[in-house]
Amino acid sequence: MMGVHVGLTIKDCKNILLWYELYFKKKNKPTQADMNTYTKIKAFAISEKEEDDRFSRLVNRSTREDD
């Protein structure tokens, strides 16, 4: 398997999750593979948000220390 680095924003992740949810409103039942993919994307989105929050706290802390 080949690895590729793709940069996604939190908004990208939210859009992907929205597309997924809209798709399965029309389809009867997602497969286990669909649910696994959904879980991975959701975990990725949560991880990205937590990383952004940590970065923001660090930047805000260093900005206050500079004052």
ROVEX-837529 format. One record per atom (N, C-alpha, C, O): residue number from 0; residue in three letters; chain; atom name; x, y, z. Coordinates in steps of 0.2 Angstrom, whole numbers, plus 5000, padded with zeros to 4 digits. Example, Ala and Ser with C-alpha at 12.3 -4.5 7.8 and 13.67 -1.06 7.14 Angstrom:
<sites>
+-----+------+-----+------+------+------+------+
: seq : type : mol : atom :    x :    y :    z :
+-----+------+-----+------+------+------+------+
:   0 :  ALA :   A :    N : 5066 : 4972 : 5039 :
:   0 :  ALA :   A :   CA : 5062 : 4978 : 5039 :
:   0 :  ALA :   A :    C : 5066 : 4984 : 5039 :
:   0 :  ALA :   A :    O : 5071 : 4983 : 5042 :
:   1 :  SER :   A :    N : 5064 : 4989 : 5035 :
:   1 :  SER :   A :   CA : 5068 : 4995 : 5036 :
:   1 :  SER :   A :    C : 5064 : 5000 : 5039 :
:   1 :  SER :   A :    O : 5067 : 5006 : 5040 :
+-----+------+-----+------+------+------+------+
</sites>
This chain:
<sites>
+-----+------+-----+------+------+------+------+
: seq : type : mol : atom :    x :    y :    z :
+-----+------+-----+------+------+------+------+
:   0 :  MET :   A :    N : 5004 : 4994 : 5000 :
:   0 :  MET :   A :   CA : 5000 : 5000 : 5000 :
:   0 :  MET :   A :    C : 5004 : 5006 : 5000 :
:   0 :  MET :   A :    O : 5010 : 5006 : 5003 :
:   1 :  MET :   A :    N : 5002 : 5011 : 4996 :
:   1 :  MET :   A :   CA : 5006 : 5017 : 4996 :
:   1 :  MET :   A :    C : 5003 : 5023 : 5000 :
:   1 :  MET :   A :    O : 4997 : 5024 : 5000 :
:   2 :  GLY :   A :    N : 5007 : 5026 : 5004 :
:   2 :  GLY :   A :   CA : 5005 : 5032 : 5008 :
:   2 :  GLY :   A :    C : 5005 : 5038 : 5005 :
:   2 :  GLY :   A :    O : 5010 : 5040 : 5001 :
:   3 :  VAL :   A :    N : 5000 : 5042 : 5006 :
:   3 :  VAL :   A :   CA : 5000 : 5049 : 5003 :
:   3 :  VAL :   A :    C : 4997 : 5054 : 5009 :
:   3 :  VAL :   A :    O : 4993 : 5052 : 5012 :
:   4 :  HIS :   A :    N : 5001 : 5060 : 5009 :
:   4 :  HIS :   A :   CA : 4999 : 5065 : 5014 :
:   4 :  HIS :   A :    C : 4994 : 5070 : 5011 :
:   4 :  HIS :   A :    O : 4996 : 5073 : 5006 :
:   5 :  VAL :   A :    N : 4988 : 5070 : 5014 :
:   5 :  VAL :   A :   CA : 4983 : 5075 : 5011 :
:   5 :  VAL :   A :    C : 4981 : 5079 : 5017 :
:   5 :  VAL :   A :    O : 4980 : 5077 : 5022 :
:   6 :  GLY :   A :    N : 4981 : 5086 : 5015 :
:   6 :  GLY :   A :   CA : 4979 : 5091 : 5021 :
:   6 :  GLY :   A :    C : 4972 : 5092 : 5020 :
:   6 :  GLY :   A :    O : 4969 : 5094 : 5015 :
:   7 :  LEU :   A :    N : 4968 : 5091 : 5026 :
:   7 :  LEU :   A :   CA : 4961 : 5092 : 5026 :
:   7 :  LEU :   A :    C : 4960 : 5097 : 5032 :
:   7 :  LEU :   A :    O : 4963 : 5097 : 5037 :
:   8 :  THR :   A :    N : 4956 : 5102 : 5031 :
:   8 :  THR :   A :   CA : 4954 : 5107 : 5036 :
:   8 :  THR :   A :    C : 4948 : 5104 : 5040 :
:   8 :  THR :   A :    O : 4945 : 5099 : 5038 :
:   9 :  ILE :   A :    N : 4947 : 5107 : 5046 :
:   9 :  ILE :   A :   CA : 4941 : 5104 : 5049 :
:   9 :  ILE :   A :    C : 4935 : 5105 : 5045 :
:   9 :  ILE :   A :    O : 4930 : 5101 : 5046 :
:  10 :  LYS :   A :    N : 4934 : 5110 : 5041 :
:  10 :  LYS :   A :   CA : 4928 : 5111 : 5037 :
:  10 :  LYS :   A :    C : 4928 : 5106 : 5032 :
:  10 :  LYS :   A :    O : 4922 : 5103 : 5031 :
:  11 :  ASP :   A :    N : 4933 : 5104 : 5029 :
:  11 :  ASP :   A :   CA : 4933 : 5098 : 5024 :
:  11 :  ASP :   A :    C : 4930 : 5092 : 5028 :
:  11 :  ASP :   A :    O : 4926 : 5088 : 5025 :
:  12 :  CYS :   A :    N : 4933 : 5090 : 5034 :
:  12 :  CYS :   A :   CA : 4930 : 5085 : 5037 :
:  12 :  CYS :   A :    C : 4923 : 5085 : 5039 :
:  12 :  CYS :   A :    O : 4919 : 5080 : 5038 :
:  13 :  LYS :   A :    N : 4921 : 5091 : 5041 :
:  13 :  LYS :   A :   CA : 4914 : 5092 : 5042 :
:  13 :  LYS :   A :    C : 4909 : 5091 : 5036 :
:  13 :  LYS :   A :    O : 4904 : 5087 : 5036 :
:  14 :  ASN :   A :    N : 4912 : 5093 : 5030 :
:  14 :  ASN :   A :   CA : 4909 : 5092 : 5024 :
:  14 :  ASN :   A :    C : 4908 : 5085 : 5022 :
:  14 :  ASN :   A :    O : 4903 : 5082 : 5020 :
:  15 :  ILE :   A :    N : 4914 : 5081 : 5023 :
:  15 :  ILE :   A :   CA : 4914 : 5074 : 5021 :
:  15 :  ILE :   A :    C : 4909 : 5070 : 5025 :
:  15 :  ILE :   A :    O : 4905 : 5066 : 5023 :
:  16 :  LEU :   A :    N : 4908 : 5072 : 5032 :
:  16 :  LEU :   A :   CA : 4904 : 5069 : 5036 :
:  16 :  LEU :   A :    C : 4896 : 5070 : 5034 :
:  16 :  LEU :   A :    O : 4892 : 5066 : 5035 :
:  17 :  LEU :   A :    N : 4895 : 5077 : 5032 :
:  17 :  LEU :   A :   CA : 4889 : 5079 : 5030 :
:  17 :  LEU :   A :    C : 4887 : 5075 : 5024 :
:  17 :  LEU :   A :    O : 4881 : 5072 : 5024 :
:  18 :  TRP :   A :    N : 4891 : 5074 : 5019 :
:  18 :  TRP :   A :   CA : 4890 : 5070 : 5013 :
:  18 :  TRP :   A :    C : 4888 : 5063 : 5015 :
:  18 :  TRP :   A :    O : 4883 : 5060 : 5012 :
:  19 :  TYR :   A :    N : 4892 : 5060 : 5019 :
:  19 :  TYR :   A :   CA : 4890 : 5053 : 5021 :
:  19 :  TYR :   A :    C : 4883 : 5053 : 5024 :
:  19 :  TYR :   A :    O : 4879 : 5048 : 5023 :
:  20 :  GLU :   A :    N : 4882 : 5057 : 5029 :
:  20 :  GLU :   A :   CA : 4875 : 5057 : 5032 :
:  20 :  GLU :   A :    C : 4870 : 5058 : 5028 :
:  20 :  GLU :   A :    O : 4864 : 5055 : 5028 :
:  21 :  LEU :   A :    N : 4870 : 5063 : 5023 :
:  21 :  LEU :   A :   CA : 4865 : 5064 : 5018 :
:  21 :  LEU :   A :    C : 4864 : 5058 : 5013 :
:  21 :  LEU :   A :    O : 4858 : 5056 : 5012 :
:  22 :  TYR :   A :    N : 4870 : 5055 : 5011 :
:  22 :  TYR :   A :   CA : 4869 : 5049 : 5007 :
:  22 :  TYR :   A :    C : 4865 : 5043 : 5011 :
:  22 :  TYR :   A :    O : 4861 : 5040 : 5007 :
:  23 :  PHE :   A :    N : 4867 : 5042 : 5017 :
:  23 :  PHE :   A :   CA : 4864 : 5036 : 5020 :
:  23 :  PHE :   A :    C : 4856 : 5038 : 5023 :
:  23 :  PHE :   A :    O : 4853 : 5033 : 5025 :
:  24 :  LYS :   A :    N : 4854 : 5044 : 5022 :
:  24 :  LYS :   A :   CA : 4847 : 5046 : 5024 :
:  24 :  LYS :   A :    C : 4843 : 5043 : 5018 :
:  24 :  LYS :   A :    O : 4837 : 5041 : 5019 :
:  25 :  LYS :   A :    N : 4846 : 5042 : 5012 :
:  25 :  LYS :   A :   CA : 4842 : 5040 : 5006 :
:  25 :  LYS :   A :    C : 4843 : 5032 : 5005 :
:  25 :  LYS :   A :    O : 4839 : 5029 : 5002 :
:  26 :  LYS :   A :    N : 4848 : 5029 : 5008 :
:  26 :  LYS :   A :   CA : 4850 : 5022 : 5007 :
:  26 :  LYS :   A :    C : 4848 : 5019 : 5014 :
:  26 :  LYS :   A :    O : 4848 : 5021 : 5019 :
:  27 :  ASN :   A :    N : 4845 : 5013 : 5013 :
:  27 :  ASN :   A :   CA : 4842 : 5009 : 5019 :
:  27 :  ASN :   A :    C : 4847 : 5008 : 5024 :
:  27 :  ASN :   A :    O : 4846 : 5010 : 5030 :
:  28 :  LYS :   A :    N : 4853 : 5005 : 5023 :
:  28 :  LYS :   A :   CA : 4857 : 5003 : 5029 :
:  28 :  LYS :   A :    C : 4864 : 5003 : 5026 :
:  28 :  LYS :   A :    O : 4866 : 5000 : 5021 :
:  29 :  PRO :   A :    N : 4869 : 5006 : 5029 :
:  29 :  PRO :   A :   CA : 4876 : 5006 : 5027 :
:  29 :  PRO :   A :    C : 4879 : 4999 : 5029 :
:  29 :  PRO :   A :    O : 4877 : 4996 : 5034 :
:  30 :  THR :   A :    N : 4884 : 4997 : 5025 :
:  30 :  THR :   A :   CA : 4887 : 4991 : 5026 :
:  30 :  THR :   A :    C : 4892 : 4992 : 5032 :
:  30 :  THR :   A :    O : 4893 : 4998 : 5034 :
:  31 :  GLN :   A :    N : 4895 : 4987 : 5035 :
:  31 :  GLN :   A :   CA : 4900 : 4987 : 5040 :
:  31 :  GLN :   A :    C : 4906 : 4991 : 5037 :
:  31 :  GLN :   A :    O : 4909 : 4995 : 5041 :
:  32 :  ALA :   A :    N : 4908 : 4990 : 5031 :
:  32 :  ALA :   A :   CA : 4914 : 4994 : 5028 :
:  32 :  ALA :   A :    C : 4912 : 5001 : 5028 :
:  32 :  ALA :   A :    O : 4916 : 5006 : 5030 :
:  33 :  ASP :   A :    N : 4906 : 5003 : 5026 :
:  33 :  ASP :   A :   CA : 4904 : 5010 : 5027 :
:  33 :  ASP :   A :    C : 4904 : 5013 : 5034 :
:  33 :  ASP :   A :    O : 4907 : 5019 : 5034 :
:  34 :  MET :   A :    N : 4902 : 5009 : 5039 :
:  34 :  MET :   A :   CA : 4902 : 5012 : 5045 :
:  34 :  MET :   A :    C : 4910 : 5012 : 5048 :
:  34 :  MET :   A :    O : 4911 : 5017 : 5052 :
:  35 :  ASN :   A :    N : 4914 : 5008 : 5046 :
:  35 :  ASN :   A :   CA : 4921 : 5008 : 5047 :
:  35 :  ASN :   A :    C : 4924 : 5015 : 5045 :
:  35 :  ASN :   A :    O : 4928 : 5018 : 5048 :
:  36 :  THR :   A :    N : 4923 : 5016 : 5038 :
:  36 :  THR :   A :   CA : 4925 : 5022 : 5035 :
:  36 :  THR :   A :    C : 4923 : 5028 : 5039 :
:  36 :  THR :   A :    O : 4926 : 5033 : 5040 :
:  37 :  TYR :   A :    N : 4916 : 5029 : 5040 :
:  37 :  TYR :   A :   CA : 4913 : 5034 : 5044 :
:  37 :  TYR :   A :    C : 4917 : 5035 : 5051 :
:  37 :  TYR :   A :    O : 4918 : 5041 : 5052 :
:  38 :  THR :   A :    N : 4918 : 5030 : 5054 :
:  38 :  THR :   A :   CA : 4921 : 5030 : 5061 :
:  38 :  THR :   A :    C : 4928 : 5033 : 5060 :
:  38 :  THR :   A :    O : 4930 : 5037 : 5064 :
:  39 :  LYS :   A :    N : 4932 : 5031 : 5055 :
:  39 :  LYS :   A :   CA : 4939 : 5033 : 5054 :
:  39 :  LYS :   A :    C : 4939 : 5041 : 5052 :
:  39 :  LYS :   A :    O : 4943 : 5045 : 5055 :
:  40 :  ILE :   A :    N : 4934 : 5043 : 5048 :
:  40 :  ILE :   A :   CA : 4934 : 5050 : 5046 :
:  40 :  ILE :   A :    C : 4932 : 5054 : 5052 :
:  40 :  ILE :   A :    O : 4934 : 5060 : 5053 :
:  41 :  LYS :   A :    N : 4927 : 5052 : 5056 :
:  41 :  LYS :   A :   CA : 4925 : 5055 : 5062 :
:  41 :  LYS :   A :    C : 4931 : 5056 : 5067 :
:  41 :  LYS :   A :    O : 4932 : 5061 : 5070 :
:  42 :  ALA :   A :    N : 4934 : 5051 : 5068 :
:  42 :  ALA :   A :   CA : 4940 : 5051 : 5073 :
:  42 :  ALA :   A :    C : 4945 : 5056 : 5070 :
:  42 :  ALA :   A :    O : 4948 : 5060 : 5074 :
:  43 :  PHE :   A :    N : 4946 : 5056 : 5063 :
:  43 :  PHE :   A :   CA : 4951 : 5061 : 5061 :
:  43 :  PHE :   A :    C : 4949 : 5068 : 5062 :
:  43 :  PHE :   A :    O : 4953 : 5072 : 5063 :
:  44 :  ALA :   A :    N : 4942 : 5069 : 5061 :
:  44 :  ALA :   A :   CA : 4940 : 5076 : 5062 :
:  44 :  ALA :   A :    C : 4941 : 5078 : 5069 :
:  44 :  ALA :   A :    O : 4942 : 5084 : 5070 :
:  45 :  ILE :   A :    N : 4939 : 5074 : 5074 :
:  45 :  ILE :   A :   CA : 4940 : 5075 : 5081 :
:  45 :  ILE :   A :    C : 4947 : 5077 : 5082 :
:  45 :  ILE :   A :    O : 4949 : 5081 : 5086 :
:  46 :  SER :   A :    N : 4952 : 5072 : 5080 :
:  46 :  SER :   A :   CA : 4959 : 5073 : 5081 :
:  46 :  SER :   A :    C : 4961 : 5080 : 5078 :
:  46 :  SER :   A :    O : 4965 : 5084 : 5082 :
:  47 :  GLU :   A :    N : 4959 : 5082 : 5072 :
:  47 :  GLU :   A :   CA : 4961 : 5088 : 5069 :
:  47 :  GLU :   A :    C : 4959 : 5094 : 5073 :
:  47 :  GLU :   A :    O : 4962 : 5099 : 5074 :
:  48 :  LYS :   A :    N : 4952 : 5094 : 5076 :
:  48 :  LYS :   A :   CA : 4950 : 5099 : 5080 :
:  48 :  LYS :   A :    C : 4953 : 5100 : 5086 :
:  48 :  LYS :   A :    O : 4955 : 5105 : 5088 :
:  49 :  GLU :   A :    N : 4955 : 5094 : 5090 :
:  49 :  GLU :   A :   CA : 4959 : 5094 : 5096 :
:  49 :  GLU :   A :    C : 4966 : 5097 : 5095 :
:  49 :  GLU :   A :    O : 4968 : 5101 : 5099 :
:  50 :  GLU :   A :    N : 4969 : 5096 : 5089 :
:  50 :  GLU :   A :   CA : 4976 : 5098 : 5087 :
:  50 :  GLU :   A :    C : 4975 : 5106 : 5086 :
:  50 :  GLU :   A :    O : 4979 : 5110 : 5089 :
:  51 :  ASP :   A :    N : 4970 : 5108 : 5083 :
:  51 :  ASP :   A :   CA : 4969 : 5115 : 5081 :
:  51 :  ASP :   A :    C : 4968 : 5119 : 5088 :
:  51 :  ASP :   A :    O : 4971 : 5124 : 5089 :
:  52 :  ASP :   A :    N : 4964 : 5116 : 5092 :
:  52 :  ASP :   A :   CA : 4962 : 5119 : 5099 :
:  52 :  ASP :   A :    C : 4969 : 5120 : 5103 :
:  52 :  ASP :   A :    O : 4970 : 5125 : 5106 :
:  53 :  ARG :   A :    N : 4973 : 5114 : 5103 :
:  53 :  ARG :   A :   CA : 4979 : 5115 : 5107 :
:  53 :  ARG :   A :    C : 4984 : 5120 : 5104 :
:  53 :  ARG :   A :    O : 4987 : 5124 : 5108 :
:  54 :  PHE :   A :    N : 4984 : 5120 : 5097 :
:  54 :  PHE :   A :   CA : 4989 : 5125 : 5094 :
:  54 :  PHE :   A :    C : 4986 : 5132 : 5096 :
:  54 :  PHE :   A :    O : 4990 : 5137 : 5098 :
:  55 :  SER :   A :    N : 4980 : 5133 : 5096 :
:  55 :  SER :   A :   CA : 4977 : 5140 : 5097 :
:  55 :  SER :   A :    C : 4978 : 5142 : 5105 :
:  55 :  SER :   A :    O : 4980 : 5148 : 5106 :
:  56 :  ARG :   A :    N : 4978 : 5137 : 5109 :
:  56 :  ARG :   A :   CA : 4979 : 5139 : 5116 :
:  56 :  ARG :   A :    C : 4987 : 5141 : 5117 :
:  56 :  ARG :   A :    O : 4989 : 5145 : 5121 :
:  57 :  LEU :   A :    N : 4991 : 5137 : 5113 :
:  57 :  LEU :   A :   CA : 4998 : 5138 : 5114 :
:  57 :  LEU :   A :    C : 5000 : 5145 : 5111 :
:  57 :  LEU :   A :    O : 5004 : 5149 : 5114 :
:  58 :  VAL :   A :    N : 4997 : 5147 : 5105 :
:  58 :  VAL :   A :   CA : 4998 : 5154 : 5102 :
:  58 :  VAL :   A :    C : 4995 : 5159 : 5107 :
:  58 :  VAL :   A :    O : 4999 : 5164 : 5108 :
:  59 :  ASN :   A :    N : 4989 : 5158 : 5109 :
:  59 :  ASN :   A :   CA : 4986 : 5163 : 5114 :
:  59 :  ASN :   A :    C : 4991 : 5164 : 5120 :
:  59 :  ASN :   A :    O : 4992 : 5170 : 5123 :
:  60 :  ARG :   A :    N : 4993 : 5159 : 5123 :
:  60 :  ARG :   A :   CA : 4998 : 5159 : 5129 :
:  60 :  ARG :   A :    C : 5004 : 5163 : 5127 :
:  60 :  ARG :   A :    O : 5006 : 5167 : 5131 :
:  61 :  SER :   A :    N : 5007 : 5161 : 5122 :
:  61 :  SER :   A :   CA : 5013 : 5165 : 5120 :
:  61 :  SER :   A :    C : 5012 : 5172 : 5118 :
:  61 :  SER :   A :    O : 5016 : 5176 : 5120 :
:  62 :  THR :   A :    N : 5006 : 5174 : 5116 :
:  62 :  THR :   A :   CA : 5005 : 5181 : 5114 :
:  62 :  THR :   A :    C : 5004 : 5185 : 5121 :
:  62 :  THR :   A :    O : 5006 : 5190 : 5121 :
:  63 :  ARG :   A :    N : 5000 : 5181 : 5126 :
:  63 :  ARG :   A :   CA : 4999 : 5185 : 5132 :
:  63 :  ARG :   A :    C : 5006 : 5186 : 5136 :
:  63 :  ARG :   A :    O : 5007 : 5191 : 5139 :
:  64 :  GLU :   A :    N : 5011 : 5181 : 5135 :
:  64 :  GLU :   A :   CA : 5017 : 5182 : 5138 :
:  64 :  GLU :   A :    C : 5021 : 5187 : 5135 :
:  64 :  GLU :   A :    O : 5025 : 5190 : 5139 :
:  65 :  ASP :   A :    N : 5020 : 5188 : 5129 :
:  65 :  ASP :   A :   CA : 5024 : 5194 : 5125 :
:  65 :  ASP :   A :    C : 5022 : 5201 : 5127 :
:  65 :  ASP :   A :    O : 5026 : 5205 : 5127 :
:  66 :  ASP :   A :    N : 5016 : 5201 : 5130 :
:  66 :  ASP :   A :   CA : 5013 : 5208 : 5132 :
:  66 :  ASP :   A :    C : 5016 : 5211 : 5138 :
:  66 :  ASP :   A :    O : 5014 : 5216 : 5140 :
+-----+------+-----+------+------+------+------+
</sites>
